[in-house]
């Protein structure tokens, strides 16, 4: 039956003819009653007619409402029940913990034409809303038209003002985006403008699906674990308080899935009050800032040397004298003045040994591997803040030497995290993501290095952290866990002196745990970075990655391992302190 053939209230034309005929018959019955001088029959008939008429009307209204409810587009996203403009769905962490939600707040209006005692109303509102400037209150109370006074009132704040019993005061509902955890995960979650448009973080990157979810599509589930996030932020903040850097970054990823389990940028801000935060506080240093990462890049150079067959873990490099390459003379920070194996080059963080390895690899292959690692483009991730790196204009011998140990090339911390994935997961590079993936899903990424090279890198990075073995990352060790990693200390270029300033450093530690087990075992990457930290008496004045970032990374790993299902093992304590371990061979 076509709705186009229905008359008013859904009746067919034939039904209306039937009803009209009945009305005429009743009217003739009234006339016969009057002619027969039986007014009581006339009254009864009229009462019956009125009741019947209203009954038919109610039935018609019921049928019309049923048709509208069953056949209209209401609630389907394009009908009159669609979600209001600016409404957004909830954001939750990977375990369903609430990160962002739309809550009803209230806007307060004052109509001075309805205010009886303006002086009393002005005093009462001044006491209840001390944050509003006096001139604005005066204009609202003593003006000549209804005026918006303040928005974003919570239900309790609205009730407190309502209970003042002031005439001329009214309220209107307004949806407001709220972040119940305040500054926690603020740079990853982001914030919105007053109209509900995402401006930063996940709110911006996932703006469309979050808006669509407002119609009842369920929450948007992010990849972060709020327990991991809280531990990461706490340890990063402690390190920042101790070493007073300009800024700091912390990242935790799953190296097999690319999921970002935690992302912290210091200083942070409260997205509930984003308008009050400075640009420096809102800057997502993990995604939007680029740094010369220093010796963390040696992990890439060593992996490339192994993968190309230029070197093996037992290959040796003469680091007894400074190395001249192009117009540069390369020195070691702590000169070993010895012939070093590749593993020892890594452990002692030898610039000389790394540059000689890079020379053997050559400019063409080194630049190609850096490109395959994703270091020459913005990190592939949903976050729109992801910054473009600064790379050498020409891959000559000077560029080869510089980039091999993390100078002459600036990348974001997220790009570094993504590039570390292949070294730690078997050789492929899955994209980073801020969305939770289904259980068991491991996205396919392009192969960068062989599985064998990845396994070798896990062992080399572990050797760098084993206590008492002379590695630069010993302060990141966690008893009972197999932690690996690489320190990084990149001196910053200073235009004032037209060179690198030894007093201004970017200090970092790139960690992985657990390093044991099959290559497909669950494994996690942790990065701690401090921008221009200051040494303390406890660090003997040093502000290098091994002193300021490695300890924080170790503390983060110790705290998050239980959340990630990584258990400590007593036998690892024995291996970690065994004097028989020879990282230069047997790796």
Residue pairs with C-beta under 8 A, 6 or more apart in sequence:
3 10
3 67
3 71
5 12
5 13
6 12
7 13
7 15
7 16
8 16
8 60
9 60
9 61
9 63
9 64
10 60
10 63
10 64
10 67
11 19
11 60
19 56
23 49
26 45
26 49
29 45
30 42
30 45
30 46
33 39
33 41
33 42
33 45
34 42
68 74
72 79
72 80
73 79
74 80
74 81
75 81
75 82
75 215
75 216
76 82
77 83
77 212
77 215
82 215
83 211
83 214
83 215
84 175
85 195
85 196
86 175
86 195
86 196
86 197
87 102
87 175
87 196
87 211
87 214
88 100
88 102
88 177
88 192
88 196
88 203
88 210
88 211
88 213
88 214
89 209
89 210
89 211
89 212
89 213
89 214
89 217
89 218
89 219
89 220
90 98
90 99
90 100
90 101
90 102
90 213
90 219
90 220
91 98
91 99
91 100
91 101
91 189
91 202
91 203
91 210
91 219
91 220
91 222
92 98
92 99
92 219
92 220
92 221
92 222
93 99
93 185
93 221
93 222
93 224
93 225
93 226
93 229
94 221
94 222
94 223
94 224
94 225
94 259
94 261
94 436
95 225
95 226
96 219
96 221
97 226
98 180
98 181
99 179
99 180
99 181
99 185
99 189
99 222
99 226
100 177
100 178
100 179
100 189
100 203
100 271
101 177
101 178
101 180
102 175
102 176
102 177
102 178
102 214
103 175
103 176
103 178
104 155
104 173
104 174
104 175
104 176
105 151
105 152
105 153
105 154
105 173
105 174
105 175
105 176
106 151
106 152
106 153
106 154
106 155
106 157
106 158
106 171
106 172
106 173
106 174
107 148
107 150
107 151
107 152
107 153
107 171
107 172
107 173
107 174
108 129
108 148
108 149
108 150
108 151
108 153
108 158
108 161
108 169
108 170
108 171
109 146
109 147
109 148
109 149
109 169
109 170
109 171
109 172
110 121
110 125
110 140
110 141
110 146
110 147
110 149
110 168
110 169
111 145
111 146
111 147
111 168
111 170
112 118
112 140
112 141
112 142
112 143
112 144
112 145
112 147
112 168
113 144
113 145
113 146
113 168
114 167
114 168
115 121
115 141
115 166
115 167
115 168
116 167
118 141
118 142
120 166
121 141
121 166
121 167
121 168
121 169
122 137
122 138
122 141
122 142
124 164
124 166
125 132
125 137
125 140
125 141
125 149
125 161
125 166
126 132
126 134
126 137
128 160
128 161
128 164
129 137
129 149
129 150
129 161
132 149
132 150
136 149
137 149
139 147
140 147
140 149
146 170
151 174
151 176
152 174
152 176
153 161
153 171
158 171
161 169
162 169
162 171
175 196
177 191
177 192
177 196
177 203
178 272
179 186
179 189
179 191
179 270
179 271
179 272
181 226
182 270
182 271
182 272
183 268
183 269
183 270
183 271
184 226
184 229
184 230
184 233
185 224
185 226
185 229
185 233
185 263
185 264
186 201
186 268
186 269
186 270
186 271
187 200
187 201
187 263
187 264
187 265
187 268
187 282
187 284
187 285
187 286
187 287
188 201
188 202
188 222
188 224
188 229
188 260
188 263
188 284
188 383
188 434
189 201
189 202
189 203
189 222
189 271
190 198
190 199
190 200
190 201
190 202
190 203
190 204
190 205
190 271
191 198
191 199
191 200
191 201
191 203
191 271
191 274
192 198
192 199
192 203
193 199
196 211
197 207
198 204
198 205
198 206
198 207
198 210
199 274
200 274
200 282
200 284
200 385
201 284
201 383
201 385
202 210
202 220
202 222
202 382
202 383
202 434
203 210
204 384
205 382
205 383
205 384
205 434
206 220
206 382
206 434
206 435
209 220
210 220
213 219
213 220
220 435
221 435
221 436
222 434
222 435
222 436
223 259
223 260
223 261
223 433
223 434
223 435
223 436
223 437
224 260
224 261
224 262
224 263
224 434
225 261
225 262
225 563
225 564
227 560
227 563
228 252
228 261
228 262
228 560
228 563
228 564
229 261
229 262
229 263
229 264
231 262
231 556
231 559
231 560
231 563
232 250
232 251
232 252
232 262
232 263
232 264
232 556
232 560
233 250
233 262
233 264
233 268
235 250
235 528
235 552
235 555
235 556
235 559
236 248
236 249
236 250
236 264
236 266
236 528
236 552
236 556
237 266
238 552
238 555
239 248
239 528
239 530
239 533
239 548
239 549
239 551
239 552
240 248
240 266
240 267
240 530
242 536
242 548
243 530
243 533
243 534
243 535
243 536
243 543
243 548
244 533
244 534
245 266
245 530
245 531
245 532
245 533
245 534
246 531
246 532
247 265
247 266
247 267
247 280
247 283
247 285
247 289
247 530
247 531
248 264
248 265
248 266
248 285
248 528
248 529
248 530
248 531
249 264
249 265
249 266
249 285
249 286
249 289
249 413
249 527
249 528
249 529
249 531
250 262
250 263
250 264
250 266
250 286
250 526
250 527
250 528
250 529
250 556
251 260
251 262
251 263
251 264
251 286
251 413
251 414
251 417
251 525
251 526
251 527
252 260
252 261
252 262
252 263
252 524
252 525
252 526
252 556
252 560
253 259
253 260
253 261
253 417
253 421
253 432
253 524
253 525
254 261
254 522
254 523
254 524
255 420
255 421
255 424
255 425
255 512
255 523
255 524
255 525
256 425
256 430
256 442
256 520
256 522
256 523
257 430
257 433
257 437
257 441
257 442
257 443
258 418
258 421
258 430
258 431
258 432
258 433
258 443
258 445
259 432
259 433
259 435
259 436
259 437
260 381
260 432
260 433
260 434
261 524
261 560
261 564
262 560
263 286
263 434
264 286
265 283
265 284
265 285
265 286
266 285
267 280
267 281
268 281
269 277
269 278
269 281
269 282
270 276
270 277
274 282
283 289
284 383
284 385
285 413
285 529
285 531
286 412
286 413
286 414
287 379
287 381
287 383
287 385
287 386
287 387
287 412
287 413
287 414
288 385
288 386
288 387
288 412
289 387
289 412
289 413
290 387
290 388
290 389
290 390
290 410
290 411
290 412
291 410
291 411
291 412
291 413
291 490
291 506
291 529
291 531
292 406
292 407
292 408
292 409
292 410
292 490
292 491
292 492
292 493
292 506
293 406
293 411
293 416
293 488
293 490
293 506
293 508
294 405
294 406
294 407
294 488
294 489
294 490
294 491
294 505
294 506
294 507
294 508
294 545
295 349
295 351
295 405
295 406
295 472
295 486
295 487
295 488
295 489
295 490
295 545
296 406
296 416
296 486
296 487
296 488
296 508
296 509
296 510
296 545
297 403
297 404
297 405
297 406
297 409
297 488
298 345
298 346
298 349
298 354
298 404
298 405
298 406
298 486
299 346
299 420
299 423
299 457
299 461
299 486
299 510
300 369
300 370
300 373
300 375
300 419
300 423
301 354
301 357
301 358
301 361
301 366
301 404
301 405
302 311
302 342
302 345
302 346
302 354
302 357
302 457
302 460
303 422
303 423
303 449
303 453
303 454
303 457
304 310
304 361
304 365
304 366
304 369
304 449
305 311
305 315
305 342
305 357
305 358
305 360
305 361
306 312
306 313
306 342
306 449
306 453
306 456
306 457
307 369
307 449
307 450
307 453
308 361
308 365
310 357
310 360
310 361
311 342
311 357
311 360
312 342
313 341
313 342
313 343
313 456
313 459
313 460
313 584
313 585
313 587
314 341
314 342
314 343
314 584
314 585
315 341
315 342
316 339
316 340
316 341
316 342
317 339
317 340
317 341
317 342
317 345
317 350
317 352
317 353
317 356
317 357
318 339
318 352
318 356
319 332
319 335
319 336
319 337
319 338
319 339
319 340
319 345
319 348
319 350
319 352
319 353
320 337
320 338
320 339
321 337
321 352
322 329
322 330
322 331
322 352
323 329
323 330
323 351
323 352
323 355
323 356
324 330
325 355
325 359
325 397
325 398
325 400
325 401
326 396
326 397
326 398
326 401
327 398
328 398
328 401
328 402
330 351
330 352
330 355
330 401
331 351
331 352
332 348
332 349
332 350
332 351
332 352
333 349
333 351
333 489
333 544
334 348
334 349
336 344
336 348
336 350
340 348
340 350
340 353
341 584
342 353
342 357
342 460
343 460
343 463
343 583
343 584
343 587
344 350
344 353
344 583
344 584
345 353
345 354
345 357
346 460
346 461
346 463
346 464
346 486
347 463
347 464
347 469
347 470
347 471
347 472
347 583
348 470
348 472
349 472
349 486
349 487
351 405
354 404
354 405
355 400
355 401
355 404
355 405
357 404
358 366
358 400
358 401
358 403
358 404
359 397
359 400
359 401
361 369
361 400
362 400
363 395
363 396
363 397
363 399
363 400
364 395
366 395
366 400
366 403
366 404
367 376
367 395
369 448
370 376
370 391
370 403
370 409
371 377
372 429
372 446
372 448
373 418
373 419
373 422
373 429
373 448
374 380
374 415
374 418
374 419
374 429
375 389
375 391
375 409
375 411
375 415
375 416
375 419
376 389
376 391
377 388
377 389
378 386
378 387
378 388
378 389
378 412
378 415
379 386
379 412
379 414
379 415
379 417
379 418
379 432
380 386
380 418
380 431
380 432
381 414
381 418
381 431
381 432
381 433
381 434
382 433
382 434
382 435
383 414
383 434
386 412
386 414
386 415
387 412
389 409
389 410
389 411
389 412
389 415
390 409
390 410
391 409
392 399
392 402
392 403
392 408
392 409
398 408
399 408
402 408
402 409
403 409
406 488
406 490
407 490
407 491
407 500
411 419
413 527
413 529
414 432
416 510
416 527
417 432
417 525
417 527
418 429
418 431
418 432
419 429
420 510
420 512
420 525
420 527
421 428
421 429
421 430
421 445
421 525
422 428
422 429
422 445
422 447
422 448
422 449
422 454
423 449
423 453
423 454
423 457
423 458
423 461
424 454
424 457
424 458
424 461
424 512
424 523
424 525
425 454
425 519
425 523
426 451
426 454
426 455
426 519
426 520
427 447
427 448
427 449
427 450
427 451
427 453
427 454
428 444
428 445
428 446
428 447
428 448
429 445
429 446
429 448
430 442
430 443
430 444
430 445
431 443
431 445
433 443
437 443
451 519
454 519
455 519
456 587
458 484
458 512
458 515
458 519
459 515
459 587
460 484
460 583
460 587
461 484
461 485
461 486
461 512
461 515
462 482
462 483
462 484
462 515
463 469
463 471
463 484
463 581
463 583
463 587
464 471
464 472
464 473
464 484
464 485
464 486
464 487
465 471
465 473
465 474
465 476
465 477
465 483
465 484
465 485
465 511
466 474
466 477
466 576
466 581
466 583
467 474
467 477
467 576
467 577
468 474
468 577
468 579
469 581
469 583
471 583
472 486
472 487
472 545
472 546
472 550
473 484
473 485
473 486
473 487
473 509
473 511
473 546
473 550
474 546
474 550
475 546
475 547
475 550
475 551
475 554
476 483
476 485
476 509
476 511
476 550
476 551
476 553
476 554
476 557
477 483
477 554
477 576
478 513
478 554
478 557
478 558
478 561
478 568
479 568
479 572
479 573
479 576
480 568
480 569
480 570
480 572
480 573
481 513
481 514
481 557
481 558
481 561
481 566
481 568
481 569
481 572
482 513
482 514
482 515
482 516
482 572
483 511
483 512
483 513
483 514
483 515
483 554
483 557
484 511
484 512
484 513
484 515
485 509
485 510
485 511
485 512
485 550
485 553
486 509
486 510
487 508
487 509
487 544
487 545
487 546
487 549
487 550
488 506
488 507
488 508
488 509
488 510
488 529
488 545
488 549
489 505
489 506
489 507
489 508
489 544
489 545
489 546
490 505
490 506
490 507
490 508
491 500
491 501
491 502
491 504
491 505
492 500
492 501
492 504
492 505
492 506
492 532
493 499
493 500
493 501
494 500
494 501
494 504
504 532
505 532
505 533
505 543
505 544
506 529
506 530
506 531
506 532
507 529
507 530
507 533
507 543
507 544
507 545
507 547
507 548
507 549
508 527
508 528
508 529
508 530
508 545
508 549
509 527
509 528
509 545
509 546
509 549
509 550
509 552
509 553
510 525
510 526
510 527
511 525
511 526
511 527
511 528
511 550
511 553
511 554
511 557
512 523
512 524
512 525
512 526
513 523
513 524
513 526
513 557
513 561
513 566
514 521
514 523
514 566
515 523
516 572
517 523
522 564
522 565
522 566
524 560
524 564
524 566
526 553
526 556
526 557
527 553
528 549
528 550
528 552
528 553
528 556
529 549
530 548
530 549
533 543
533 548
534 543
535 541
535 542
535 543
535 547
535 548
539 547
539 548
540 547
542 548
561 567
561 568
575 581
